[in-house]
Amino acid sequence: MIHEFRVVQTGFLSGGFRCGTDLYLPDGAAASPLVIMAHGFGGERTFRLPAYAEHFARNGIAVLLFDYRTFGDSEGEPRNLVDPDWHIADWKAAIAHARTIPDIDKERIALWGTSYSGGHCVVCAAQDAALSAIVVQVPFSTRLARSRTLAWRTCSRPRHTAFLMSSNPRSGCHRIT
C-alpha cells in the first residue's frame, strides 16, 4: 500500500545545541516503525537523504532525518565541525527524541547510516539493545574495531540474522545473531 506522507520540521537538543530534523510521517499508519537517518562525513540531511526518506514514508515507515550539531540548520560553532564524539552523542539524542514521538512504534526503531554515519550506527546499536535494526553502507569508523566486542551479544530478536564485517581483512564476515 502506498501512503501519502507529511514532513514536519522538528528538532531536539544534544549537548545544549538544537539539532535540526525533518520528520516524515506516513498518513493513516498508526504506530509506524521509524528509521533514523543522518549523513556521513560532512554531509547535511538535505543531500539526497530525502529521496530515501520519501521512499520509506510511502511504504508506511516514518523517518527522522537529522543534521549533526554545527551542520545545516542545526546550532553550534564552529560551523561544519566533524567530531565523532559529538556525532555519536547526536545519534543518541536522536534515538531518545524518537522514543518520544507520538504514533511511532517504540519497539521498531532502526538506524540507517552510510560511510562515517554507518560507523556511528554500529557503535550506537552495540550500546542500545532496544534498537530493532541497523542498515549501514560502507561503515567507516575507528571505533568499529572497538565495537566488535560489543556487537558479539545475544540478539533480543533471534528471528533476525545479522553479520558484522571485521576491520581485520583476514577475519572476514561473522554471523553475530
N, C-alpha and C positions, 0 to 999 in steps of 0.2 A: 504494500500500500504506500503510495506516495503522499507525503504530508506537506501541507503548507507550513511555513515557519515564520517566526518573527525574530528580530535581532534587538536585544536590549543592551545598551551600554551601561555597564556597572563598574564596579571597582572593589578592591579590597586593600587592606593595609598589610605591608610587610616591612619590618624594620623601621616603622614610623613613616613610611612613604606610601602614597596611594599608587597602586598598580592598575593601569587601565585594562579593561576587559570588554569583550563582546560576548554576550550570552545568546546562543542560538537555541530557541525553544520550539520544538515541533508542536503545531496546533493539534489539539484533540488527543494527545498522547499523555495519559495520566501516569505518573511515576516513571518517567523516562530514564533509561540509562544515560550516563553522562561521560563524555570524553573530554579531558583537559588537555589543551594543546598550547605549546609555546615554540618559538623558533629556536634555531641553533645559534651558533656563534655570531653575534652582532646583528641578527635579523629582528624585524618587527612583525607583529601579528598581521599586519596588512600585506605582507609579502607572500602572496599565494596561498596562505593558510585558509582564507575564507572559502576557497573552492572546495577544500576538503570538508570544512565545517558545513557548508551548504549540502554537500552530498550526504553527510551523516544526518543532518536535520531532516532532509527529505525522506529519510528512511527511519524516522522515529527516534533518533538518538540525539539528545541535547549535547551541545558543545560549549565549553568555556574556553575561549581564546584569551590569552593574556600577554602583555608585554612585561618584561623584567623592569624593575626599577631602573631609572635613568634612560630607558628606551621609549620610543614612540611618545604617546601622551601620558606615560607614567611619570611620576615625580622623581626627583633625585638629581644630585650633582656628584661628580662631573658627568655630563651627558655621555651616553653610549659606553659606559664603563663595563667591561666584561669582567665579572668577579664570580668565580664558581661558587664560593660560599654564599654570596648574595643570591645567586640564581637558584641554588638548592633551597634556600630559605624562602624565596618567592614561590617555588613549586609547592613547598609545604604549606605556605599561606593560601595558595590557590586551592589546594586539596581541602584545607579546613573551611575555606569560604564555600566551596562546592557542597560540602555537607550541610550547609545552612540554607541552600536554595530550595524553596518550596517546589513540589511536583517533580522532584528528582528521586530516583530510586537509590538510596544511600548504599545499598548492597551491590550496586552495579556501576561503580565509578572506575574508569580506566584512564591511563596516561598515554599520550601519543607524543613522541619526540623524534626528531631527526638530527643526525650529526651530534653536535655538542649537547643539545637538549635530550637526545636519546640516552646519553650517559647519565644525565641528571635523573631521567625517568628510572633507570636501573637502580641508582642509589636510593631514590625515594621509595620505590617498590620494595627494595630489600629491607627498608626500615618501617614499612607500613603494611602489615599483613592483611588489613581490611580492604586494600585495593583489589579489584576484580581481575584486572589485566593491564599489561603494558604492550604498546606497539612501538618498537624502536627501529629506525632505519639507520644503518651505519653508525651505531653509537660510538661516540668519542668521549673519553674521559680518563684522566689519570686515576680517577677513583674506581674505574671499572675493575681493575685487578683487586683492589681492597674490598670491593663489594662482592666479589666472587664468594668469599667465605660466608657472607650474609645471605647470599642467594641460595645456598645449599640448605634450605629449610623445608619443612614439610608444607606442602600446599594445602590450604584450607578447603580447596575445591578440587578434589582428586580427579574429576572428570576432564580436567583441562591438562594438556601437555605443553610444557614449555622447554625451550632449550636456551642455553647461555653459551655464547662464544667466549672462549678463554682469550685473555690477552697474550697468552703464550701460544704461538702458531703450532707448536708440536702437540698441544693438548687437544686441539680440535673443538668439536661441539659436544656438549654434555647435556643429557637429559636431567632436568632439575625437579620435575614433578612426575 
